[in-house]
Amino acid sequence: MKAVVSQSLNERDKQVIWHPFTQHGIETDFLPVKSAKGAWLTLEDDTKILDAISSWWVNLHGHAHPEIAKAIFDQADTLEHTMFAGFTHEPGVKLAETLVQAAQIKGAPLTRCFYTDNGSTAVEAAMKMSYQYHKVCGRQDRKRFLALSNAYHGDTIGCMSVSARGSYHRFFADLLVEVDFVDSPQTLKAMLEAHPDQYAAFIIEPMVQGAGGMLMHSAEFLAEIGELCKKAGVLLIADEIFTGFYRTGKLFAFEHANIQPDMLCLSKGLTGGALPLSVTLTSHEIFEAYCSEDVGKAFLHGHSFTANPIGCAAALASWRILHRPETQANIQRIAEQTKQWLARLSEHPKAENARTLGTIGAIDIKGYPSYFSAMSYKIRSFALQNNVLIRPLGSVLYAVPPYCATAEEIDKIYATIALILDNAEN
Ligand SMILES: Cc1ncc(COP(=O)(O)O)c(C=O)c1O
């Protein structure tokens, strides 16, 4: 009888999987992850990889956190899911109460929580909600959106529209909605003067534009944008899908500028990175504008897994962990260590634009091409040979570690970035 030779995970993957953001013509092997604990991923052959980017910025407290795992198990054993139109449940209400109250304490007058299930759907809901808001208020001309140059807000059609129109989205140009991009409060002012009463909302990643290359702006810049939008009656949507939950050192990045967004989108770290879930928080004024006897005026939008109870339970567990003194101390320690490392790396002859805010650290490799360069693959594999997961954004090397990372683990991450710079070919 012929022996059955079992295929490796990679061989099976090659036959059936289409990976995200992947050119399969170049990238043909994928790392088989067997398990993960704390800041480390364990591969099939027991190799350990330090997750310096929190698995696409989602993980807050380390992988397979026992408290989040237990919350997930307990909730799955009690109520795993129910539709959310016509029904409600304790974890959904409790999480909404928690987030709304936190937003208010931080200065944003947000009173309602609309659930979605990933970052893009949270942004898409915010865009539709702000657009329809003006319509139900009788302001028919407020149809256009404003966004910041180099923005990234997700991959659905609406999200692509408010994201930088670079090579990523070049095939979809004809499908996108009308958006004006600004790069400063001055250009925003000019735009608002040129098109008064035409904008529905301005969407912004406050303080740090993540996928655009960890680009940072000042609190003054953000405050001016907030002020201009308020004066012009343009709703301000804070997309904190990346920056929320203390990534920038504060619970929400909008706090740095004391602005009051009309909407707040959260996802990624919301569940501690364990499950897909997102919210769009909104003001009383916006919610009230939709309330009427007319069903057709309602926000007729939702998803099958809206407010999934297991996701909400994971988020509540993550929230508890996030606010413990030891987590807060870790966040401060990582921020301090990151600052020291970036100061050191800024002296490196092959580096420029060292920058940091909270637990985010980034630096550019001098003279390297931006996106769509094979260099990115080389850097990734070099980092992996050093057992660190680093995924450059074009020429930008960065780290966004989980808050459980020890001082030694943070040192290992930045020492690897230093090694990448030492070996940069220029
Ligand atoms: C600021 C921001 N908004 C939206 C998104 C889209 O989130 P998702 O990938 O969950 O759709 C991302 C993802 O990286 C993001 O960084």
The ligand as an SDF file (V2000), in Angstrom:
LIG
                    3D

 16 16  0  0  0  0  0  0  0  0999 V2000
   -6.7350   54.1890   11.1680 C   0  0  0  0  0  0  0  0  0  0  0  0
   -7.3510   52.9600   10.5750 C   0  0  0  0  0  0  0  0  0  0  0  0
   -8.6330   52.9930   10.1910 N   0  0  0  0  0  0  0  0  0  0  0  0
   -9.2350   51.9180    9.6690 C   0  0  0  0  0  0  0  0  0  0  0  0
   -8.5600   50.7280    9.4950 C   0  0  0  0  0  0  0  0  0  0  0  0
   -9.2490   49.5400    8.8820 C   0  0  0  0  0  0  0  0  0  0  0  0
   -9.4310   48.5580    9.8460 O   0  0  0  0  0  0  0  0  0  0  0  0
   -9.6890   47.0380    9.3770 P   0  0  0  0  0  0  0  0  0  0  0  0
   -8.4040   46.5410    8.8260 O   0  0  0  0  0  0  0  0  0  0  0  0
  -10.0870   46.3440   10.6500 O   0  0  0  0  0  0  0  0  0  0  0  0
  -10.7890   47.0730    8.3860 O   0  0  0  0  0  0  0  0  0  0  0  0
   -7.2100   50.6660    9.8580 C   0  0  0  0  0  0  0  0  0  0  0  0
   -6.4410   49.4340    9.6550 C   0  0  0  0  0  0  0  0  0  0  0  0
   -5.2450   49.3820    9.7450 O   0  0  0  0  0  0  0  0  0  0  0  0
   -6.5910   51.8060   10.4190 C   0  0  0  0  0  0  0  0  0  0  0  0
   -5.3120   51.8030   10.7710 O   0  0  0  0  0  0  0  0  0  0  0  0
  1  2  1  0
  2  3  1  0
  2 15  2  0
  3  4  2  0
  4  5  1  0
  5  6  1  0
  5 12  2  0
  6  7  1  0
  7  8  1  0
  8  9  2  0
  8 10  1  0
  8 11  1  0
 12 13  1  0
 12 15  1  0
 13 14  2  0
 15 16  1  0
M  END
$$$$
